[in-house]
Amino acid sequence: MPARSELDPLTMTDEMEAIDEATQYRRKIDHTLARFSAAHDEMLAEEDKRRERMARLTARPVALFEQTRTALQRVVAPTGIQKAVPADADDENPEERAPQTRLQEKKQRHSERTVRIGRIVLIVLAVLVFLGTGVAWGAVNWFDAKFTQVSALDENSSDIRNADAQANDENFLMVGSDSRDGASAEEGVGTAESNPGARSDTVMVAHVPADRKRVVVVSFPRDLEINRPDCNRWDPSKSATTDEVVSGQSIAKLNTAYAVGGPQCVTKVIQKITGLRINHFVGIDFNGFKDMVDAVHGVTINNEKPIDDEVLGKVLLETGDVTISGDQALNYVRARHVKGDPTSDYGRIKRQQAFIGALLKKVMSSDVVLDPAKLSGFITAFAKATFGDNLGVQQMMTLAQSMRGVDPSKINFMTVPTTGTANKRGNEVLVQSRTDSLFDALRDNTPLPGEKTTTAANAANAGNSAKIDSKGTEG
């Protein structure tokens, strides 16, 4: 080989080059660029991590954003549209490129302008969808924050029977409290000073099985005789239980459970009676019905006979389908001294069931769902008057949507089976065998007592069993 000094430096590799000043300078530049490249790679890695965190936090809105963007791209720029100039035109010699006619140039400019406009529209729409999703999330969070959260549930209670069969059932324990906080003397229902504390005038369990094929709402009379367990004292002014333990009572009325121990105590009692796994507690102050009804511009009920109450006066004299206002609704659900009622409890239970069904029907109608002002007003009024455990917009919509989608014949309102006549203590008494049959059917998702079945054997059994009517008496 020729001597190294005789070689052309341009033909030599970096390894063979003499380390002169120019080479050293070039290598310094290379090393600097390498450091910048390494720093850039680190920044990219950090950016990727940040994006991953953001992606996890915004998975739903980003997914919706991407779906919308892709759909809009298909509309704005269909795959069949091709550019007037080939993609590899830049690689060709400009002198060899075929000249375009004026018509071709005009079409190309129009196509490029259409694409630009389409991209702008796409970006604007996608941003609006993204912001709209964020606003919707913010609204749900805002409404959920309005609900007063209390501690009520015990989903691991030993009183729950056949828990595995209830794994995906929804059981809402709904308690209507007659607290007079906020009520004025003109309303005729008493005030917080004349009626201190809070009582449960309404106790219902709404059972929605896992298959969502039926809804069963069971009411419990306020004077139902129970064995009240030991309960922590409930402080309604703070919506919380205290450390004070109130000893149980072997013979007591159901409404004392809430008066003494609040949501936790009444949940204990209902789980003991039913064996159901109560996974939602909903407490509603009766005063809130007024604003809820007014928010949706009235609720239509079917009134069978004039309602003339000895305490509240002439509540509703019209019969048939009547649209009632908030003030009328408040008295409609409270009235318990109505002339002609068989008992104070059962007449009111029937009206409360009718009202709740009518209110849910109105709220889930297009007249409310498609009217943002009405829907927002209702949810705001509901949140203001409601407290609960595992309760929020999504949970309540689950109940409402389930009742909306079910065949009306599959929505059952009933009262827990009792003797129908108060005992010498003035209490309603359970018919235990029929009560067990009812809640066994709910837990196991089998036909309710008295329902007709398809097989002859079951039909015969149904014919021999007592049917539960709205009073819980035999039919």
VENSULGI-V658742 format. One record per run of one state. SS is the DSSP state (H for helix, E for strand, L for the rest). FROM is the first residue (numbers start at 0). TO is the last residue. Records with the same first field share a line. If there is no record, write none. Layout:
SS: FROM-TO / FROM-TO
This chain:
L: 0-2 / 6-7 / 11-19 / 57-57 / 76-85 / 91-92 / 96-100 / 146-146 / 149-161 / 166-168 / 177-183 / 187-198 / 208-213 / 220-222 / 228-229 / 235-238 / 246-247 / 274-278 / 285-285 / 295-297 / 303-305 / 309-311 / 316-318 / 324-324 / 334-336 / 338-342 / 363-364 / 369-370 / 389-391 / 405-406 / 415-416 / 418-426 / 428-428 / 430-430 / 444-454 / 464-466 / 468-472 / 474-474
H: 3-5 / 8-10 / 20-56 / 58-75 / 86-90 / 93-95 / 101-145 / 162-165 / 184-186 / 253-273 / 286-294 / 325-333 / 343-362 / 365-368 / 371-384 / 392-404 / 407-409 / 431-443 / 455-463
E: 147-148 / 169-176 / 199-207 / 214-219 / 223-227 / 230-234 / 239-245 / 248-252 / 279-284 / 298-302 / 306-308 / 312-315 / 319-323 / 337-337 / 385-388 / 410-414 / 417-417 / 427-427 / 429-429 / 467-467 / 473-473
